[in-house]
Amino acid sequence: MIVRSEESIPSTPSKEESFVKFYLEENGISFKPQIRLFNLKYDDKYAYRDVDFFLPKLGVYVEYYGWYNKSKISRNEYDLKTQVYIKNSLPTIVIYPHELGFIDYAFHTKMLTILRYPKFYKLKNSMIYKMNRYFNKGKGYYLFLSLVLLVISISALYESKREYDFFFIIYILSFGISFGLILQSFRNVYFIFFKDM
């Protein structure tokens, strides 16, 4: 049975690992840095493996392979580590150095692949990730803002008492903006939850 340390291993992250950490923080993805895994099967070379990040709400590990292109030896070490994770059925996202320039795309597509994989599929985890993405990328505040504007427009209509005065103009503007924001909210929900954007 795989044992995961609950305490983070003290270490100084590289600049690139700090970039991945910043990405996770900016996107509201909770994580534990530098987790140590013991009792991994098919790993005769090491007694434990250190993982860069663990996402506890999703049960997914994230590795940054910073020295992947440094030498053939380091590449083989990383490939061996990947094989150990696969053989132990650990859902892991591997970020390579060239993917830092498009980290959102790389991370998101790899996360969706893991969340859809039958062995790791849990509807709860998928919904947690998509809800988080909706509120961070899909401008979830649009729906709230549209409801506030709708209330303002209805109260302005009530105040105008069917006269074409200042309150009626506020009603027309608020209602139009509110309607546009509601449409944008539904568009964002559609693209994030059904189109996986």
Residue frames as a rotation matrix with the C-alpha (Angstrom) as fourth column:
MET 1
0.578 0.816 0.000 0.00
0.816 -0.578 0.000 0.00
0.000 0.000 -1.000 0.00
ILE 2
-0.194 -0.628 0.753 1.32
0.584 -0.691 -0.426 3.43
0.788 0.357 0.501 -0.97
VAL 3
0.292 0.195 -0.936 1.94
0.908 -0.363 0.208 5.75
-0.299 -0.911 -0.283 1.97
ARG 4
0.177 -0.155 0.972 1.82
0.526 -0.820 -0.226 9.51
0.832 0.551 -0.064 1.37
SER 5
-0.643 -0.427 -0.636 3.50
0.765 -0.336 -0.549 11.84
0.021 -0.840 0.543 3.87
GLU 6
0.464 0.885 -0.029 1.07
0.883 -0.459 0.103 14.42
0.078 -0.073 -0.994 5.21
GLU 7
0.497 -0.396 -0.772 3.80
0.167 -0.829 0.533 16.97
-0.852 -0.394 -0.346 5.86
SER 8
0.970 -0.244 -0.008 5.49
-0.079 -0.285 -0.955 18.84
0.230 0.927 -0.296 3.03
ILE 9
0.404 -0.909 -0.108 9.18
0.903 0.377 0.207 18.11
-0.148 -0.181 0.972 2.63
PRO 10
0.643 -0.194 -0.741 11.18
-0.023 -0.972 0.235 21.34
-0.766 -0.134 -0.629 3.16
SER 11
-0.088 -0.690 0.718 12.91
0.909 0.240 0.342 22.32
-0.408 0.683 0.606 -0.07
THR 12
-0.250 -0.054 -0.967 13.72
-0.189 -0.977 0.103 25.34
-0.950 0.209 0.234 -2.18
PRO 13
0.528 0.506 0.682 11.75
0.532 0.428 -0.730 25.20
-0.661 0.749 -0.044 -5.42
SER 14
-0.601 -0.686 0.409 13.38
0.733 -0.271 0.624 26.16
-0.317 0.675 0.666 -8.69
LYS 15
-0.792 0.285 -0.540 12.21
-0.352 -0.936 0.023 29.25
-0.499 0.208 0.842 -10.57
GLU 16
-0.687 0.521 -0.506 10.15
-0.442 0.253 0.861 27.06
0.577 0.815 0.057 -12.89
GLU 17
-0.537 0.500 -0.679 8.58
0.716 0.697 -0.053 25.09
0.446 -0.514 -0.732 -10.02
SER 18
-0.681 0.269 -0.681 7.69
0.353 -0.694 -0.627 28.44
-0.642 -0.668 0.378 -8.44
PHE 19
-0.802 0.393 -0.450 6.01
-0.597 -0.540 0.593 29.36
-0.010 0.744 0.668 -11.73
VAL 20
-0.532 0.615 -0.582 3.90
0.155 0.746 0.647 26.17
0.832 0.255 -0.492 -11.60
LYS 21
-0.564 0.278 -0.777 3.10
0.821 0.093 -0.563 26.92
-0.084 -0.956 -0.281 -7.94
PHE 22
-0.807 0.240 -0.540 2.04
-0.169 -0.969 -0.180 30.46
-0.566 -0.054 0.822 -8.91
TYR 23
-0.728 0.556 -0.401 -0.18
-0.433 0.080 0.898 29.03
0.531 0.827 0.183 -11.66
LEU 24
-0.448 0.556 -0.700 -1.92
0.641 0.746 0.183 26.72
0.623 -0.367 -0.691 -9.18
GLU 25
-0.614 0.175 -0.770 -2.40
0.632 -0.475 -0.612 29.56
-0.473 -0.863 0.180 -6.68
GLU 26
-0.860 0.239 -0.450 -3.71
-0.392 -0.875 0.284 31.99
-0.326 0.421 0.846 -9.30
ASN 27
-0.535 0.673 -0.511 -6.26
-0.421 0.311 0.852 29.44
0.732 0.671 0.117 -10.47
GLY 28
0.016 0.594 0.805 -7.51
-0.992 -0.093 0.089 28.63
0.128 -0.799 0.587 -6.98
ILE 29
0.534 0.080 -0.842 -6.29
-0.183 0.983 -0.022 25.03
0.826 0.166 0.539 -7.08
SER 30
0.641 -0.292 0.709 -5.41
-0.757 -0.089 0.648 23.93
-0.126 -0.952 -0.278 -3.56
PHE 31
0.573 -0.559 -0.599 -2.21
-0.056 0.703 -0.709 21.90
0.817 0.440 0.372 -3.31
LYS 32
0.853 -0.501 0.146 0.42
-0.114 0.094 0.989 20.53
-0.509 -0.861 0.023 -1.01
PRO 33
0.578 -0.695 -0.428 4.01
-0.710 -0.170 -0.683 21.02
0.402 0.698 -0.592 -2.21
GLN 34
-0.344 -0.914 -0.214 6.76
-0.709 0.402 -0.579 18.40
0.615 -0.047 -0.787 -2.01
ILE 35
0.573 0.585 0.574 4.95
-0.801 0.547 0.242 15.26
-0.172 -0.599 0.782 -0.89
ARG 36
-0.586 -0.809 -0.057 6.90
-0.810 0.583 0.062 12.06
-0.017 0.083 -0.996 -0.25
LEU 37
0.592 0.755 -0.280 5.49
-0.774 0.630 0.063 8.71
0.224 0.179 0.958 -1.39
PHE 38
-0.471 -0.702 0.534 6.64
-0.812 0.581 0.048 5.46
-0.344 -0.412 -0.844 0.23
ASN 39
-0.344 0.259 0.903 6.06
-0.055 0.954 -0.295 1.79
-0.937 -0.151 -0.314 -0.64
LEU 40
0.314 0.409 -0.856 5.76
-0.875 -0.225 -0.429 2.28
-0.368 0.884 0.287 -4.38
LYS 41
0.524 -0.081 0.848 5.69
0.179 0.984 -0.017 -1.02
-0.833 0.161 0.530 -6.22
TYR 42
0.687 -0.292 0.666 8.03
0.727 0.261 -0.635 -1.69
0.012 0.920 0.392 -9.16
ASP 43
0.750 -0.482 0.454 10.54
-0.341 -0.869 -0.359 0.85
0.567 0.115 -0.816 -7.83
ASP 44
0.741 -0.518 -0.427 13.66
0.650 0.712 0.264 -1.06
0.168 -0.473 0.865 -6.84
LYS 45
-0.044 -0.849 0.526 15.89
0.604 -0.442 -0.663 1.97
0.796 0.288 0.532 -7.24
TYR 46
-0.639 -0.129 0.758 14.45
-0.337 -0.840 -0.426 4.24
0.692 -0.528 0.493 -4.51
ALA 47
-0.812 0.349 -0.469 12.80
0.584 0.489 -0.648 3.78
0.003 -0.799 -0.601 -1.09
TYR 48
0.117 0.851 -0.512 10.55
0.583 -0.476 -0.658 6.79
-0.804 -0.222 -0.552 -1.74
ARG 49
-0.399 -0.157 0.903 9.70
0.852 -0.427 0.302 9.36
0.338 0.891 0.304 -4.40
ASP 50
-0.513 0.219 -0.830 9.16
0.349 -0.831 -0.434 13.08
-0.785 -0.512 0.350 -3.91
VAL 51
-0.038 0.613 0.789 6.29
0.989 -0.092 0.119 14.60
0.146 0.785 -0.602 -5.85
ASP 52
-0.828 -0.373 0.419 6.32
0.370 -0.925 -0.092 18.34
0.421 0.079 0.903 -6.58
PHE 53
-0.673 0.672 0.308 2.62
-0.737 -0.641 -0.214 18.96
0.054 -0.371 0.927 -5.85
PHE 54
-0.819 0.564 -0.103 -0.38
0.567 0.824 0.004 17.01
0.087 -0.055 -0.995 -4.63
LEU 55
-0.659 0.695 0.289 -3.91
-0.543 -0.705 0.457 18.33
0.521 0.144 0.841 -5.27
PRO 56
-0.968 0.161 0.195 -5.89
-0.049 0.636 -0.770 16.89
-0.248 -0.755 -0.608 -2.32
LYS 57
-0.176 0.976 -0.126 -9.38
-0.563 -0.205 -0.801 17.87
-0.807 -0.070 0.586 -3.53
LEU 58
0.473 0.321 -0.820 -8.81
-0.881 0.195 -0.431 16.12
0.022 0.927 0.375 -6.85
GLY 59
0.656 -0.281 0.701 -6.45
-0.121 0.877 0.465 13.33
-0.745 -0.390 0.541 -5.74
VAL 60
0.893 -0.340 0.294 -4.00
0.359 0.146 -0.922 14.23
0.271 0.929 0.253 -8.52
TYR 61
0.299 -0.887 -0.352 -0.22
0.541 -0.146 0.828 14.63
-0.786 -0.438 0.436 -8.43
VAL 62
0.997 -0.071 0.041 1.65
-0.009 -0.600 -0.800 17.26
0.081 0.797 -0.598 -10.44
GLU 63
0.317 -0.947 0.046 5.29
0.647 0.252 0.720 16.87
-0.693 -0.199 0.693 -11.46
TYR 64
0.891 -0.203 -0.406 7.50
-0.414 -0.731 -0.543 19.43
-0.187 0.652 -0.735 -13.16
TYR 65
0.624 -0.686 0.374 10.33
0.682 0.712 0.166 17.76
-0.380 0.152 0.912 -15.08
GLY 66
0.845 -0.222 -0.487 12.69
-0.234 -0.972 0.036 20.72
-0.481 0.084 -0.873 -15.20
TRP 67
-0.139 -0.981 -0.135 15.83
-0.697 0.000 0.717 18.87
-0.703 0.194 -0.684 -16.24
TYR 68
0.592 0.476 0.650 14.12
0.032 0.792 -0.609 16.66
-0.805 0.381 0.454 -18.80
ASN 69
0.967 -0.196 0.161 16.17
0.156 -0.038 -0.987 18.05
0.199 0.980 -0.006 -21.68
LYS 70
0.635 -0.763 0.124 19.42
-0.687 -0.483 0.543 18.45
-0.354 -0.429 -0.831 -19.72
SER 71
-0.547 -0.815 -0.192 20.91
-0.829 0.493 0.264 15.05
-0.121 0.304 -0.945 -20.56
LYS 72
-0.138 0.455 -0.880 19.98
-0.470 0.751 0.463 11.56
0.872 0.478 0.110 -21.61
ILE 73
-0.775 -0.205 -0.597 20.59
0.376 0.610 -0.697 10.34
0.507 -0.765 -0.396 -18.04
SER 74
-0.871 0.486 -0.075 18.16
-0.223 -0.525 -0.821 12.85
-0.438 -0.699 0.565 -16.50
ARG 75
-0.268 0.789 -0.553 15.59
-0.936 -0.077 0.343 12.09
0.228 0.610 0.759 -19.20
ASN 76
-0.342 0.082 -0.936 15.87
-0.062 0.992 0.110 8.36
0.938 0.096 -0.334 -18.43
GLU 77
-0.952 -0.023 -0.305 15.45
0.301 0.104 -0.948 9.09
0.054 -0.994 -0.092 -14.69
TYR 78
-0.616 0.773 -0.154 12.29
-0.676 -0.619 -0.400 11.09
-0.405 -0.142 0.903 -15.36
ASP 79
-0.153 0.548 -0.823 10.96
-0.775 0.449 0.444 8.40
0.613 0.706 0.356 -17.70
LEU 80
-0.655 -0.141 -0.742 11.60
0.260 0.880 -0.397 5.77
0.709 -0.453 -0.540 -15.02
LYS 81
-0.938 0.329 -0.109 9.75
-0.026 -0.380 -0.925 7.91
-0.345 -0.865 0.365 -12.47
THR 82
-0.345 0.838 -0.422 6.82
-0.938 -0.327 0.118 8.23
-0.039 0.436 0.899 -14.87
GLN 83
-0.266 0.198 -0.943 6.72
-0.346 0.894 0.285 4.45
0.900 0.402 -0.169 -15.38
VAL 84
-0.905 -0.073 -0.419 6.67
0.352 0.425 -0.834 3.91
0.239 -0.902 -0.359 -11.59
TYR 85
-0.729 0.676 -0.110 3.72
-0.468 -0.609 -0.640 6.29
-0.500 -0.415 0.760 -11.25
ILE 86
-0.178 0.664 -0.726 1.86
-0.911 0.168 0.377 4.57
0.372 0.729 0.575 -14.09
LYS 87
-0.446 -0.058 -0.893 2.47
-0.008 0.998 -0.061 1.09
0.895 -0.020 -0.445 -12.66
ASN 88
-0.889 0.118 -0.441 1.24
0.453 0.108 -0.885 2.27
-0.057 -0.987 -0.150 -9.25
SER 89
-0.101 0.919 0.380 -1.89
0.872 -0.102 0.479 3.84
0.479 0.380 -0.792 -10.79
LEU 90
-0.252 -0.047 -0.967 -1.08
0.664 -0.735 -0.137 7.34
-0.704 -0.676 0.216 -9.56
PRO 91
0.627 0.501 0.597 -2.99
0.777 -0.456 -0.433 10.02
0.055 0.735 -0.675 -11.48
THR 92
0.002 -0.773 -0.634 -0.16
0.559 -0.525 0.642 12.38
-0.829 -0.356 0.431 -12.37
ILE 93
0.974 0.161 0.159 0.12
0.225 -0.605 -0.764 15.47
-0.027 0.780 -0.626 -14.53
VAL 94
0.065 -0.997 -0.031 3.62
0.820 0.036 0.572 15.94
-0.569 -0.063 0.820 -15.89
ILE 95
0.961 0.137 -0.241 4.62
0.010 -0.886 -0.464 19.44
-0.277 0.443 -0.853 -16.96
TYR 96
0.272 -0.885 0.378 7.67
0.955 0.297 0.007 19.69
-0.118 0.359 0.926 -19.23
PRO 97
-0.393 -0.529 -0.752 9.87
0.510 -0.806 0.301 22.82
-0.765 -0.265 0.586 -19.58
HIS 98
-0.967 0.000 0.253 8.59
0.227 -0.440 0.869 23.70
0.111 0.898 0.425 -23.05
GLU 99
-0.178 0.984 0.002 4.99
0.779 0.139 0.611 23.71
0.601 0.110 -0.792 -21.71
LEU 100
-0.375 0.000 -0.927 5.55
0.788 -0.527 -0.319 26.61
-0.489 -0.850 0.198 -19.31
GLY 101
-0.983 -0.043 -0.181 4.76
-0.058 -0.852 0.520 29.05
-0.177 0.522 0.835 -22.14
PHE 102
-0.337 0.924 -0.179 1.27
-0.606 -0.067 0.793 27.58
0.721 0.376 0.583 -22.51
ILE 103
-0.980 -0.199 0.019 0.84
-0.135 0.592 -0.795 26.11
0.147 -0.781 -0.607 -19.03
ASP 104
-0.374 0.907 0.191 -2.90
-0.698 -0.140 -0.702 26.77
-0.610 -0.396 0.686 -18.83
TYR 105
0.341 0.477 -0.810 -3.58
-0.911 0.381 -0.159 24.77
0.233 0.792 0.565 -21.97
ALA 106
-0.399 -0.602 -0.691 -1.14
-0.402 0.793 -0.458 21.98
0.824 0.095 -0.559 -21.02
PHE 107
-0.958 0.030 0.284 -2.38
-0.266 0.272 -0.925 21.65
-0.105 -0.962 -0.253 -17.44
HIS 108
-0.185 0.983 0.014 -6.08
-0.818 -0.146 -0.556 21.86
-0.544 -0.114 0.831 -18.37
THR 109
0.300 0.316 -0.900 -5.96
-0.841 0.533 -0.093 19.28
0.450 0.785 0.426 -21.16
LYS 110
-0.602 -0.574 -0.554 -3.93
-0.215 0.786 -0.580 16.87
0.769 -0.230 -0.596 -19.04
MET 111
-0.844 0.361 0.396 -6.27
-0.417 0.021 -0.908 17.32
-0.336 -0.932 0.133 -16.09
LEU 112
0.154 0.949 -0.277 -9.32
-0.949 0.064 -0.310 16.60
-0.277 0.310 0.910 -18.27
THR 113
-0.005 -0.239 -0.971 -7.59
-0.602 0.776 -0.188 13.49
0.798 0.583 -0.148 -19.64
ILE 114
-0.921 -0.369 -0.124 -6.96
-0.110 0.552 -0.827 12.19
0.374 -0.748 -0.549 -16.13
LEU 115
-0.629 0.726 0.277 -10.45
-0.565 -0.183 -0.805 13.05
-0.534 -0.663 0.525 -14.89
ARG 116
0.301 0.757 -0.580 -11.98
-0.953 0.222 -0.204 11.16
-0.026 0.615 0.788 -17.84
TYR 117
-0.539 -0.581 -0.610 -9.75
-0.594 0.776 -0.213 8.11
0.597 0.248 -0.763 -17.56
PRO 118
0.345 0.846 -0.407 -12.02
-0.255 0.501 0.827 5.25
0.903 -0.182 0.389 -16.35
LYS 119
-0.039 -0.441 -0.897 -9.65
0.729 0.601 -0.327 4.19
0.683 -0.667 0.298 -13.58
PHE 120
-0.843 -0.388 -0.372 -9.60
0.538 -0.613 -0.579 7.70
-0.003 -0.688 0.726 -12.05
TYR 121
-0.552 0.660 0.509 -13.04
0.026 -0.597 0.802 8.96
0.833 0.456 0.313 -13.05
LYS 122
-0.489 0.536 -0.688 -15.12
0.834 0.057 -0.548 10.48
-0.255 -0.842 -0.475 -10.26
LEU 123
0.164 0.649 0.743 -17.97
0.772 -0.554 0.313 12.81
0.615 0.522 -0.591 -11.11
LYS 124
0.833 0.148 -0.533 -17.34
0.510 -0.577 0.638 14.76
-0.213 -0.803 -0.556 -7.90
ASN 125
-0.072 -0.956 -0.284 -13.71
0.539 -0.277 0.796 15.51
-0.839 -0.096 0.535 -8.84
SER 126
-0.516 -0.058 0.855 -14.68
0.844 -0.204 0.496 16.49
0.145 0.977 0.154 -12.35
MET 127
0.504 0.796 0.336 -17.35
0.673 -0.606 0.424 18.89
0.541 0.012 -0.841 -11.05
ILE 128
0.626 -0.365 -0.690 -14.97
0.503 -0.488 0.714 20.38
-0.597 -0.793 -0.122 -8.45
TYR 129
-0.458 -0.880 0.122 -12.38
0.640 -0.231 0.733 21.08
-0.617 0.414 0.669 -11.14
LYS 130
-0.412 0.343 0.844 -14.90
0.793 -0.321 0.518 22.51
0.449 0.883 -0.140 -13.62
MET 131
0.736 0.656 -0.168 -16.61
0.642 -0.599 0.478 24.69
0.213 -0.460 -0.862 -10.98
ASN 132
0.285 -0.730 -0.621 -13.21
0.501 -0.439 0.746 26.00
-0.817 -0.524 0.240 -9.92
ARG 133
-0.675 -0.545 0.497 -12.32
0.684 -0.212 0.698 26.72
-0.275 0.811 0.516 -13.55
TYR 134
0.106 0.802 0.588 -15.67
0.848 -0.382 0.367 28.42
0.519 0.460 -0.721 -14.11
PHE 135
0.864 0.286 -0.415 -15.19
0.486 -0.692 0.534 30.81
-0.134 -0.663 -0.737 -11.20
ASN 136
0.130 -0.900 -0.416 -11.55
0.304 -0.363 0.881 31.52
-0.944 -0.241 0.227 -12.11
LYS 137
-0.840 -0.508 0.190 -11.66
0.294 -0.131 0.947 31.58
-0.456 0.851 0.260 -15.91
GLY 138
-0.499 0.721 0.480 -15.35
0.810 0.191 0.555 31.78
0.309 0.666 -0.679 -16.83
LYS 139
-0.883 0.116 0.456 -16.09
-0.188 -0.975 -0.116 35.04
0.431 -0.188 0.882 -15.05
GLY 140
-0.487 0.692 -0.533 -18.60
0.772 0.627 0.108 33.54
0.408 -0.359 -0.839 -12.63
TYR 141
-0.653 0.208 -0.728 -19.31
0.420 -0.701 -0.577 37.02
-0.631 -0.682 0.370 -11.25
TYR 142
-0.945 0.325 -0.021 -21.20
-0.185 -0.483 0.856 37.85
0.268 0.813 0.517 -14.46
LEU 143
-0.302 0.882 -0.361 -24.27
0.560 0.471 0.682 35.99
0.772 0.004 -0.636 -13.21
PHE 144
-0.153 0.192 -0.969 -24.23
0.947 -0.251 -0.200 37.82
-0.282 -0.949 -0.144 -9.86
LEU 145
-0.835 -0.238 -0.496 -23.68
0.129 -0.961 0.245 41.16
-0.535 0.140 0.833 -11.59
SER 146
-0.819 0.572 0.052 -26.53
0.006 -0.081 0.997 40.50
0.574 0.816 0.063 -14.02
LEU 147
-0.085 0.810 -0.581 -28.92
0.869 0.345 0.354 39.73
0.487 -0.475 -0.733 -11.16
VAL 148
-0.370 -0.114 -0.922 -27.93
0.683 -0.706 -0.187 42.95
-0.630 -0.699 0.339 -9.36
LEU 149
-0.967 -0.018 -0.254 -28.54
-0.151 -0.765 0.626 44.94
-0.206 0.643 0.737 -12.54
LEU 150
-0.561 0.823 -0.089 -31.86
0.391 0.358 0.848 43.18
0.730 0.440 -0.523 -13.05
VAL 151
-0.015 0.520 -0.854 -32.99
0.996 -0.069 -0.060 44.24
-0.091 -0.851 -0.517 -9.57
ILE 152
-0.627 -0.269 -0.731 -31.84
0.279 -0.954 0.112 47.81
-0.727 -0.133 0.673 -10.28
SER 153
-0.966 0.259 0.008 -33.71
-0.072 -0.299 0.952 47.85
0.249 0.919 0.307 -13.59
ILE 154
-0.261 0.921 -0.289 -36.93
0.732 0.384 0.564 46.56
0.630 -0.064 -0.774 -12.02
SER 155
-0.038 0.227 -0.973 -36.76
0.873 -0.466 -0.143 49.11
-0.486 -0.855 -0.180 -9.21
ALA 156
-0.849 -0.286 -0.444 -36.01
0.049 -0.879 0.474 51.87
-0.526 0.381 0.761 -11.76
LEU 157
-0.755 0.646 0.114 -39.04
0.233 0.102 0.967 50.80
0.613 0.757 -0.227 -13.80
TYR 158
0.007 0.760 -0.650 -41.17
0.975 0.140 0.174 50.92
0.223 -0.635 -0.740 -10.67
GLU 159
-0.286 -0.207 -0.936 -39.86
0.589 -0.808 -0.002 54.43
-0.755 -0.552 0.353 -9.86
SER 160
-0.987 -0.155 0.031 -40.48
0.117 -0.586 0.802 55.73
-0.106 0.796 0.596 -13.39
LYS 161
-0.330 0.943 -0.045 -44.23
0.211 0.027 -0.977 55.06
-0.920 -0.332 -0.208 -13.09
ARG 162
0.170 0.377 0.910 -44.55
0.890 0.337 -0.306 54.74
-0.422 0.863 -0.279 -16.84
GLU 163
0.909 0.000 -0.417 -43.06
-0.133 -0.948 -0.288 58.16
-0.395 0.317 -0.862 -17.50
TYR 164
0.639 -0.719 0.275 -40.12
0.653 0.316 -0.688 58.52
0.408 0.619 0.671 -19.83
ASP 165
0.887 -0.332 0.323 -37.83
-0.441 -0.816 0.374 60.09
0.139 -0.474 -0.870 -17.27
PHE 166
-0.021 -0.994 0.103 -34.36
-0.958 -0.009 -0.286 59.44
0.286 -0.104 -0.953 -15.84
PHE 167
-0.202 -0.021 0.979 -35.48
-0.644 0.756 -0.116 56.23
-0.738 -0.654 -0.166 -14.09
PHE 168
0.823 0.534 0.192 -36.86
-0.179 0.565 -0.805 54.83
-0.539 0.628 0.561 -17.32
ILE 169
0.578 -0.712 -0.399 -33.47
-0.647 -0.102 -0.756 55.38
0.497 0.695 -0.519 -19.01
ILE 170
-0.364 -0.683 0.633 -31.78
-0.924 0.352 -0.152 53.58
-0.119 -0.640 -0.759 -16.09
TYR 171
0.297 0.570 0.766 -34.28
-0.410 0.801 -0.436 50.74
-0.862 -0.185 0.472 -16.52
ILE 172
0.959 0.096 -0.266 -33.56
-0.283 0.275 -0.919 50.35
-0.015 0.957 0.291 -20.23
LEU 173
0.197 -0.970 -0.139 -29.76
-0.791 -0.073 -0.607 50.45
0.579 0.230 -0.782 -19.74
SER 174
-0.354 -0.335 0.873 -29.73
-0.868 0.464 -0.174 48.14
-0.347 -0.820 -0.455 -16.71
PHE 175
0.537 0.636 0.554 -32.06
-0.354 0.766 -0.537 45.63
-0.766 0.093 0.637 -18.32
GLY 176
0.873 -0.235 -0.427 -30.00
-0.399 0.158 -0.903 45.54
0.280 0.959 0.044 -21.54
ILE 177
-0.132 -0.985 0.115 -26.69
-0.860 0.057 -0.506 45.07
0.492 -0.166 -0.855 -19.71
SER 178
-0.174 0.154 0.973 -28.24
-0.769 0.595 -0.232 42.49
-0.615 -0.789 0.015 -17.39
PHE 179
0.829 0.544 0.132 -29.60
-0.317 0.651 -0.690 40.50
-0.461 0.530 0.712 -20.31
GLY 180
0.592 -0.688 -0.419 -26.21
-0.538 0.050 -0.841 40.60
0.600 0.724 -0.341 -22.05
LEU 181
-0.358 -0.760 0.542 -24.41
-0.916 0.173 -0.361 39.42
0.181 -0.626 -0.759 -18.90
ILE 182
0.226 0.514 0.828 -26.88
-0.589 0.749 -0.304 36.56
-0.776 -0.419 0.471 -18.39
LEU 183
0.964 0.106 -0.242 -26.27
-0.263 0.471 -0.842 35.41
0.025 0.876 0.482 -21.96
GLN 184
0.167 -0.980 -0.104 -22.50
-0.699 -0.043 -0.714 35.64
0.696 0.192 -0.692 -21.42
SER 185
-0.233 -0.196 0.953 -22.83
-0.909 0.391 -0.142 33.61
-0.345 -0.899 -0.269 -18.18
PHE 186
0.652 0.550 0.522 -24.71
-0.321 0.824 -0.468 30.83
-0.687 0.137 0.713 -19.95
ARG 187
0.805 -0.445 -0.391 -22.15
-0.374 0.130 -0.918 30.89
0.460 0.886 -0.062 -22.77
ASN 188
-0.166 -0.922 0.349 -19.31
-0.897 -0.005 -0.441 30.50
0.409 -0.387 -0.827 -20.24
VAL 189
0.034 0.270 0.962 -21.11
-0.698 0.696 -0.171 27.62
-0.716 -0.666 0.212 -18.49
TYR 190
0.928 0.372 -0.019 -21.64
-0.257 0.601 -0.757 25.91
-0.270 0.707 0.654 -21.85
PHE 191
0.548 -0.774 -0.317 -18.01
-0.473 0.026 -0.881 26.22
0.690 0.632 -0.352 -22.91
ILE 192
-0.340 -0.743 0.576 -16.49
-0.909 0.104 -0.403 25.20
0.240 -0.661 -0.711 -19.55
PHE 193
-0.169 0.329 0.929 -18.86
-0.650 0.671 -0.357 22.38
-0.740 -0.664 0.101 -18.57
PHE 194
0.668 0.563 0.487 -19.80
-0.034 0.677 -0.735 20.94
-0.743 0.474 0.471 -21.95
LYS 195
0.930 -0.362 -0.062 -17.05
-0.087 -0.052 -0.995 21.98
0.357 0.931 -0.080 -24.38
ASP 196
0.672 -0.675 -0.304 -14.19
0.691 0.423 0.587 21.63
-0.267 -0.605 0.750 -21.84
MET 197
0.423 -0.515 0.745 -12.65
0.357 -0.661 -0.660 25.01
0.833 0.546 -0.096 -22.67
